[in-house]
Amino acid sequence: MSSVRPGSQLDHYAIEELVARSDTASIFRGTDLRRSLEVAIKIPHPEVEGDELFFQRFRREQSICQKLDHPAVVKAFEDQDRSQLYIVMELAQGKLLRHVLREQKKLPVQRAVKIALAICEALEYVHAQRVVHRDLKPENIMICKRPDGTEYAVVMDFGLAKERKAGGELEKLTATGIILGTPEFMSPEQLRGKALDGRTDVYSLALMTVEMLTGSLPFTGKSQQELMIARLRNHPTPLRKLRPDLDFPSAVERVLLKALERDPNDRFATAPDFAAALDAATQPGTLGTTTAALKRWFG
């Protein structure tokens, strides 16, 4: 664990509370003493100090996050006056989607779709910057509330993100053939170590949407290896088979099955396409009949 502790100070940041921890880094809530601004500070653990590949990825995450500027994407602040490597980000006030799902098991269709649409908006922006997130999962989504009580989602943790315009050195850090990500939410092409584009994020988001709606994932296995093999060989279980006790619109099920096609060419081409189809499937009155609205994607 990081040697930094709550109550200590790191440069001009007061460290106040540990809010998250992974195998390689800890995230603290802190205060920028120059601006009296609450921030989140991601600090690598001492035990990874000798891992040059990790530090190159960490620096890449810092660089990518500083370039991104969107309300649904966590923002990193530029700061040259640092005694060690760490990332200072805006503090997203809310609850991780994973914690929401642990408490509520599943979400109503309209709420789950609104969260998915908000994430699609973030992905549209990120992909336009030629960045692929590559590690979308409930642990990396913060559910926040506006003053009026409405929810919005913030996409976080770009530690495995990849710039598609990257040069040779950066390509080595995310090289084809190296599997990086969280196994439960990887696309088939990611599991195979193939080249990735924005469609892999759409696949991961579709998996998350299924979990939000049903409380489980559409593939089964007794181990991580079996789950990965299932995604490479089997079709996903439809919503109404996963939860026959619940009443899901058939159009929603159809949209999610398309987003979970094994071949990226058979999925929605972009996050906005997925968002539009999902929105049409839940609100047919908005775009005419559901059948007409979805004809663009299903023929």
C-alpha beads as a LAMMPS data file, in Angstrom:
LAMMPS data file: protein, C-alpha beads

299 atoms
298 bonds

1 atom types
1 bond types

-500.0 500.0 xlo xhi
-500.0 500.0 ylo yhi
-500.0 500.0 zlo zhi

Masses

1 110.0

Atoms # bond

1 1 1 0.000 0.000 0.000
2 1 1 1.103 3.578 -0.584
3 1 1 3.288 5.033 2.165
4 1 1 1.067 8.140 2.113
5 1 1 -1.468 8.150 4.933
6 1 1 -4.564 10.202 5.824
7 1 1 -3.459 13.207 7.849
8 1 1 -0.196 13.605 5.934
9 1 1 0.700 16.125 3.248
10 1 1 2.042 15.481 -0.239
11 1 1 3.507 18.606 -1.770
12 1 1 0.647 21.131 -1.510
13 1 1 -2.051 18.477 -1.065
14 1 1 -3.502 17.460 2.302
15 1 1 -4.281 13.731 2.334
16 1 1 -7.600 13.172 4.072
17 1 1 -9.158 9.776 3.340
18 1 1 -8.435 6.534 1.486
19 1 1 -11.342 6.006 -0.915
20 1 1 -10.153 3.152 -3.138
21 1 1 -7.271 0.722 -3.503
22 1 1 -6.074 -1.597 -6.267
23 1 1 -3.084 -3.915 -6.552
24 1 1 -0.927 -1.089 -7.902
25 1 1 -2.275 2.202 -6.560
26 1 1 -4.402 3.912 -3.913
27 1 1 -6.827 6.787 -4.413
28 1 1 -7.196 9.348 -1.640
29 1 1 -9.568 12.219 -1.101
30 1 1 -7.475 15.310 -0.498
31 1 1 -7.423 19.090 -0.599
32 1 1 -5.389 21.333 -2.849
33 1 1 -4.175 23.777 -0.185
34 1 1 -3.467 26.487 -2.752
35 1 1 -7.053 26.621 -3.961
36 1 1 -8.996 25.056 -1.058
37 1 1 -10.282 22.559 -3.627
38 1 1 -11.221 18.942 -2.885
39 1 1 -9.489 16.514 -5.235
40 1 1 -8.836 12.814 -5.772
41 1 1 -5.182 11.739 -5.742
42 1 1 -4.037 8.456 -7.296
43 1 1 -0.691 7.305 -5.885
44 1 1 1.236 4.169 -6.960
45 1 1 2.198 1.681 -4.279
46 1 1 5.893 1.503 -3.322
47 1 1 6.081 -2.158 -4.344
48 1 1 5.559 -1.278 -8.020
49 1 1 8.257 1.389 -8.075
50 1 1 10.638 -0.921 -9.912
51 1 1 8.114 -1.830 -12.611
52 1 1 9.067 0.453 -15.480
53 1 1 6.200 -0.792 -17.671
54 1 1 3.681 0.106 -14.955
55 1 1 5.132 3.580 -14.586
56 1 1 5.012 4.182 -18.319
57 1 1 1.334 3.177 -18.313
58 1 1 0.734 5.395 -15.267
59 1 1 2.301 8.359 -17.037
60 1 1 0.215 7.607 -20.104
61 1 1 -2.950 7.598 -17.966
62 1 1 -1.941 10.981 -16.569
63 1 1 -1.331 12.373 -20.056
64 1 1 -4.619 11.052 -21.467
65 1 1 -6.738 12.276 -18.550
66 1 1 -5.248 15.755 -18.784
67 1 1 -6.330 15.958 -22.419
68 1 1 -9.918 14.880 -21.802
69 1 1 -12.455 17.552 -20.925
70 1 1 -16.072 16.382 -20.691
71 1 1 -18.642 16.445 -17.854
72 1 1 -19.004 12.653 -17.994
73 1 1 -15.251 11.940 -17.891
74 1 1 -13.074 12.422 -14.821
75 1 1 -10.648 15.303 -15.357
76 1 1 -6.984 15.258 -14.331
77 1 1 -5.218 18.486 -13.379
78 1 1 -1.838 19.502 -14.744
79 1 1 0.719 20.145 -12.030
80 1 1 4.470 20.346 -12.580
81 1 1 5.486 20.808 -8.936
82 1 1 5.516 17.210 -7.704
83 1 1 7.945 15.320 -5.503
84 1 1 6.837 11.927 -6.849
85 1 1 4.588 10.405 -9.507
86 1 1 0.865 10.730 -8.824
87 1 1 -2.278 11.896 -10.594
88 1 1 -4.528 14.642 -9.243
89 1 1 -8.108 14.471 -10.521
90 1 1 -11.405 16.157 -9.916
91 1 1 -13.286 14.507 -7.054
92 1 1 -16.450 12.878 -8.380
93 1 1 -18.947 12.949 -5.513
94 1 1 -21.175 9.927 -5.689
95 1 1 -21.294 6.163 -5.444
96 1 1 -19.556 3.586 -7.607
97 1 1 -21.939 1.704 -9.879
98 1 1 -20.559 -1.520 -8.405
99 1 1 -21.670 -0.407 -4.934
100 1 1 -25.093 0.557 -6.292
101 1 1 -25.492 -2.918 -7.803
102 1 1 -24.369 -4.632 -4.609
103 1 1 -27.045 -2.762 -2.692
104 1 1 -29.878 -3.015 -5.215
105 1 1 -28.915 -6.176 -7.180
106 1 1 -30.648 -4.881 -10.316
107 1 1 -32.015 -1.568 -11.585
108 1 1 -35.321 -0.662 -13.232
109 1 1 -35.134 -0.584 -17.021
110 1 1 -35.451 3.192 -17.338
111 1 1 -32.756 3.884 -14.749
112 1 1 -30.333 1.333 -16.187
113 1 1 -30.838 2.704 -19.703
114 1 1 -30.316 6.308 -18.562
115 1 1 -26.996 5.316 -16.995
116 1 1 -25.978 3.426 -20.150
117 1 1 -26.907 6.429 -22.325
118 1 1 -24.823 8.730 -20.123
119 1 1 -21.838 6.398 -20.500
120 1 1 -22.413 6.351 -24.268
121 1 1 -22.178 10.137 -24.272
122 1 1 -18.810 9.902 -22.513
123 1 1 -17.639 7.232 -24.960
124 1 1 -18.683 9.319 -27.946
125 1 1 -16.407 12.100 -26.710
126 1 1 -13.529 9.797 -25.709
127 1 1 -13.599 7.913 -29.006
128 1 1 -13.649 11.216 -30.905
129 1 1 -10.329 11.958 -29.200
130 1 1 -9.117 8.619 -30.610
131 1 1 -8.924 7.066 -27.151
132 1 1 -10.262 3.578 -26.325
133 1 1 -10.963 3.012 -22.618
134 1 1 -10.498 -0.818 -22.677
135 1 1 -11.515 -1.381 -19.046
136 1 1 -15.147 -0.333 -18.686
137 1 1 -16.757 -1.994 -15.667
138 1 1 -19.050 -0.980 -12.772
139 1 1 -15.992 -0.270 -10.610
140 1 1 -14.951 2.479 -13.035
141 1 1 -18.295 4.284 -13.199
142 1 1 -19.307 6.843 -10.564
143 1 1 -23.017 7.566 -10.198
144 1 1 -23.432 11.184 -9.092
145 1 1 -26.393 13.476 -8.448
146 1 1 -27.053 17.011 -9.570
147 1 1 -28.552 19.567 -7.163
148 1 1 -32.025 18.762 -8.539
149 1 1 -31.551 15.067 -7.668
150 1 1 -31.131 13.738 -11.214
151 1 1 -28.412 11.145 -11.746
152 1 1 -25.459 11.289 -14.078
153 1 1 -22.509 8.972 -14.667
154 1 1 -18.798 9.743 -14.712
155 1 1 -16.325 7.424 -16.449
156 1 1 -13.071 6.985 -14.531
157 1 1 -9.771 5.086 -14.540
158 1 1 -8.040 5.409 -17.898
159 1 1 -5.104 3.294 -16.725
160 1 1 -5.535 0.867 -19.629
161 1 1 -6.755 3.419 -22.160
162 1 1 -5.064 3.510 -25.521
163 1 1 -4.670 6.380 -27.953
164 1 1 -5.268 5.024 -31.443
165 1 1 -2.869 7.619 -32.856
166 1 1 -0.100 6.438 -30.519
167 1 1 3.443 6.152 -31.719
168 1 1 5.855 3.253 -31.414
169 1 1 6.802 3.532 -27.749
170 1 1 3.201 3.905 -26.638
171 1 1 2.105 1.035 -28.824
172 1 1 4.543 -1.226 -26.965
173 1 1 2.696 -0.559 -23.710
174 1 1 -0.610 -1.809 -25.120
175 1 1 0.748 -4.191 -27.717
176 1 1 -1.459 -6.562 -29.661
177 1 1 -1.129 -10.004 -28.122
178 1 1 -1.051 -8.725 -24.533
179 1 1 -4.369 -9.162 -22.713
180 1 1 -5.140 -6.186 -20.491
181 1 1 -8.408 -5.464 -18.715
182 1 1 -10.935 -7.031 -16.364
183 1 1 -11.820 -10.561 -17.620
184 1 1 -15.552 -10.357 -16.800
185 1 1 -16.052 -7.350 -19.078
186 1 1 -13.575 -7.999 -21.897
187 1 1 -14.747 -8.259 -25.481
188 1 1 -13.863 -11.403 -27.472
189 1 1 -11.257 -9.505 -29.497
190 1 1 -9.715 -8.202 -26.274
191 1 1 -9.516 -11.738 -24.893
192 1 1 -7.738 -12.791 -28.071
193 1 1 -5.243 -9.935 -27.761
194 1 1 -6.360 -8.393 -31.057
195 1 1 -6.251 -4.751 -32.102
196 1 1 -9.066 -2.779 -30.474
197 1 1 -11.261 0.165 -31.374
198 1 1 -14.325 1.799 -29.827
199 1 1 -16.490 -1.260 -30.475
200 1 1 -14.750 -3.086 -27.633
201 1 1 -16.016 -0.397 -25.239
202 1 1 -19.536 -0.797 -26.660
203 1 1 -19.336 -4.530 -25.924
204 1 1 -18.206 -3.925 -22.336
205 1 1 -20.976 -1.371 -21.836
206 1 1 -23.545 -3.857 -23.140
207 1 1 -22.324 -6.403 -20.578
208 1 1 -22.653 -3.773 -17.850
209 1 1 -26.167 -2.940 -19.042
210 1 1 -27.194 -6.596 -18.845
211 1 1 -25.854 -6.740 -15.293
212 1 1 -27.702 -3.544 -14.360
213 1 1 -30.954 -5.013 -15.696
214 1 1 -30.683 -8.580 -14.397
215 1 1 -28.115 -8.636 -11.608
216 1 1 -25.928 -11.094 -13.521
217 1 1 -23.842 -11.437 -16.669
218 1 1 -25.069 -13.274 -19.796
219 1 1 -22.280 -15.875 -19.758
220 1 1 -21.679 -18.617 -17.211
221 1 1 -18.644 -20.549 -16.040
222 1 1 -17.153 -22.013 -12.878
223 1 1 -13.897 -20.106 -13.309
224 1 1 -12.509 -17.019 -15.022
225 1 1 -11.128 -19.260 -17.753
226 1 1 -14.525 -20.845 -18.415
227 1 1 -16.161 -17.414 -18.524
228 1 1 -13.626 -16.207 -21.065
229 1 1 -14.059 -19.311 -23.214
230 1 1 -17.840 -18.855 -23.077
231 1 1 -17.519 -15.381 -24.569
232 1 1 -15.327 -16.724 -27.347
233 1 1 -17.575 -19.667 -28.221
234 1 1 -21.127 -19.163 -26.965
235 1 1 -23.966 -16.760 -27.568
236 1 1 -25.008 -14.556 -24.634
237 1 1 -28.075 -15.620 -22.680
238 1 1 -31.005 -13.335 -23.592
239 1 1 -32.448 -11.095 -20.885
240 1 1 -35.715 -12.971 -20.629
241 1 1 -33.927 -16.275 -20.071
242 1 1 -31.607 -14.752 -17.486
243 1 1 -34.566 -13.344 -15.546
244 1 1 -37.836 -14.947 -16.718
245 1 1 -39.489 -13.384 -13.665
246 1 1 -38.984 -9.899 -15.087
247 1 1 -40.724 -8.212 -17.995
248 1 1 -38.169 -6.850 -20.458
249 1 1 -39.096 -5.181 -23.747
250 1 1 -38.138 -7.519 -26.578
251 1 1 -36.526 -4.600 -28.422
252 1 1 -34.150 -3.944 -25.519
253 1 1 -33.112 -7.592 -25.535
254 1 1 -32.535 -7.418 -29.269
255 1 1 -30.371 -4.308 -29.016
256 1 1 -28.195 -5.842 -26.304
257 1 1 -27.736 -9.088 -28.210
258 1 1 -26.510 -7.104 -31.221
259 1 1 -24.104 -5.111 -29.034
260 1 1 -22.752 -8.432 -27.706
261 1 1 -22.015 -10.037 -31.064
262 1 1 -18.655 -11.844 -31.055
263 1 1 -17.577 -10.232 -34.319
264 1 1 -17.108 -6.445 -33.896
265 1 1 -18.370 -5.960 -37.471
266 1 1 -21.763 -7.338 -36.403
267 1 1 -22.139 -4.896 -33.490
268 1 1 -23.161 -1.259 -33.465
269 1 1 -20.394 0.677 -35.148
270 1 1 -20.313 3.476 -32.573
271 1 1 -21.440 4.333 -29.056
272 1 1 -23.997 6.866 -30.441
273 1 1 -25.504 4.107 -32.611
274 1 1 -25.846 1.859 -29.566
275 1 1 -27.327 4.735 -27.544
276 1 1 -29.864 5.627 -30.224
277 1 1 -31.000 2.021 -30.603
278 1 1 -31.263 1.499 -26.844
279 1 1 -33.194 4.739 -26.420
280 1 1 -35.548 3.832 -29.259
281 1 1 -36.136 0.395 -27.752
282 1 1 -37.317 1.861 -24.454
283 1 1 -39.145 4.920 -25.766
284 1 1 -40.879 3.909 -29.003
285 1 1 -43.161 6.948 -28.971
286 1 1 -40.187 9.261 -29.340
287 1 1 -39.061 8.020 -32.767
288 1 1 -42.219 6.502 -34.172
289 1 1 -42.720 2.786 -33.713
290 1 1 -39.887 0.785 -32.201
291 1 1 -39.749 -1.361 -35.326
292 1 1 -39.266 1.654 -37.570
293 1 1 -36.711 3.238 -35.261
294 1 1 -34.593 0.093 -35.107
295 1 1 -34.819 -0.726 -38.818
296 1 1 -31.601 1.191 -39.457
297 1 1 -29.624 -1.376 -37.455
298 1 1 -31.596 -4.585 -37.922
299 1 1 -32.984 -4.212 -41.411

Bonds

1 1 1 2
2 1 2 3
3 1 3 4
4 1 4 5
5 1 5 6
6 1 6 7
7 1 7 8
8 1 8 9
9 1 9 10
10 1 10 11
11 1 11 12
12 1 12 13
13 1 13 14
14 1 14 15
15 1 15 16
16 1 16 17
17 1 17 18
18 1 18 19
19 1 19 20
20 1 20 21
21 1 21 22
22 1 22 23
23 1 23 24
24 1 24 25
25 1 25 26
26 1 26 27
27 1 27 28
28 1 28 29
29 1 29 30
30 1 30 31
31 1 31 32
32 1 32 33
33 1 33 34
34 1 34 35
35 1 35 36
36 1 36 37
37 1 37 38
38 1 38 39
39 1 39 40
40 1 40 41
41 1 41 42
42 1 42 43
43 1 43 44
44 1 44 45
45 1 45 46
46 1 46 47
47 1 47 48
48 1 48 49
49 1 49 50
50 1 50 51
51 1 51 52
52 1 52 53
53 1 53 54
54 1 54 55
55 1 55 56
56 1 56 57
57 1 57 58
58 1 58 59
59 1 59 60
60 1 60 61
61 1 61 62
62 1 62 63
63 1 63 64
64 1 64 65
65 1 65 66
66 1 66 67
67 1 67 68
68 1 68 69
69 1 69 70
70 1 70 71
71 1 71 72
72 1 72 73
73 1 73 74
74 1 74 75
75 1 75 76
76 1 76 77
77 1 77 78
78 1 78 79
79 1 79 80
80 1 80 81
81 1 81 82
82 1 82 83
83 1 83 84
84 1 84 85
85 1 85 86
86 1 86 87
87 1 87 88
88 1 88 89
89 1 89 90
90 1 90 91
91 1 91 92
92 1 92 93
93 1 93 94
94 1 94 95
95 1 95 96
96 1 96 97
97 1 97 98
98 1 98 99
99 1 99 100
100 1 100 101
101 1 101 102
102 1 102 103
103 1 103 104
104 1 104 105
105 1 105 106
106 1 106 107
107 1 107 108
108 1 108 109
109 1 109 110
110 1 110 111
111 1 111 112
112 1 112 113
113 1 113 114
114 1 114 115
115 1 115 116
116 1 116 117
117 1 117 118
118 1 118 119
119 1 119 120
120 1 120 121
121 1 121 122
122 1 122 123
123 1 123 124
124 1 124 125
125 1 125 126
126 1 126 127
127 1 127 128
128 1 128 129
129 1 129 130
130 1 130 131
131 1 131 132
132 1 132 133
133 1 133 134
134 1 134 135
135 1 135 136
136 1 136 137
137 1 137 138
138 1 138 139
139 1 139 140
140 1 140 141
141 1 141 142
142 1 142 143
143 1 143 144
144 1 144 145
145 1 145 146
146 1 146 147
147 1 147 148
148 1 148 149
149 1 149 150
150 1 150 151
151 1 151 152
152 1 152 153
153 1 153 154
154 1 154 155
155 1 155 156
156 1 156 157
157 1 157 158
158 1 158 159
159 1 159 160
160 1 160 161
161 1 161 162
162 1 162 163
163 1 163 164
164 1 164 165
165 1 165 166
166 1 166 167
167 1 167 168
168 1 168 169
169 1 169 170
170 1 170 171
171 1 171 172
172 1 172 173
173 1 173 174
174 1 174 175
175 1 175 176
176 1 176 177
177 1 177 178
178 1 178 179
179 1 179 180
180 1 180 181
181 1 181 182
182 1 182 183
183 1 183 184
184 1 184 185
185 1 185 186
186 1 186 187
187 1 187 188
188 1 188 189
189 1 189 190
190 1 190 191
191 1 191 192
192 1 192 193
193 1 193 194
194 1 194 195
195 1 195 196
196 1 196 197
197 1 197 198
198 1 198 199
199 1 199 200
200 1 200 201
201 1 201 202
202 1 202 203
203 1 203 204
204 1 204 205
205 1 205 206
206 1 206 207
207 1 207 208
208 1 208 209
209 1 209 210
210 1 210 211
211 1 211 212
212 1 212 213
213 1 213 214
214 1 214 215
215 1 215 216
216 1 216 217
217 1 217 218
218 1 218 219
219 1 219 220
220 1 220 221
221 1 221 222
222 1 222 223
223 1 223 224
224 1 224 225
225 1 225 226
226 1 226 227
227 1 227 228
228 1 228 229
229 1 229 230
230 1 230 231
231 1 231 232
232 1 232 233
233 1 233 234
234 1 234 235
235 1 235 236
236 1 236 237
237 1 237 238
238 1 238 239
239 1 239 240
240 1 240 241
241 1 241 242
242 1 242 243
243 1 243 244
244 1 244 245
245 1 245 246
246 1 246 247
247 1 247 248
248 1 248 249
249 1 249 250
250 1 250 251
251 1 251 252
252 1 252 253
253 1 253 254
254 1 254 255
255 1 255 256
256 1 256 257
257 1 257 258
258 1 258 259
259 1 259 260
260 1 260 261
261 1 261 262
262 1 262 263
263 1 263 264
264 1 264 265
265 1 265 266
266 1 266 267
267 1 267 268
268 1 268 269
269 1 269 270
270 1 270 271
271 1 271 272
272 1 272 273
273 1 273 274
274 1 274 275
275 1 275 276
276 1 276 277
277 1 277 278
278 1 278 279
279 1 279 280
280 1 280 281
281 1 281 282
282 1 282 283
283 1 283 284
284 1 284 285
285 1 285 286
286 1 286 287
287 1 287 288
288 1 288 289
289 1 289 290
290 1 290 291
291 1 291 292
292 1 292 293
293 1 293 294
294 1 294 295
295 1 295 296
296 1 296 297
297 1 297 298
298 1 298 299
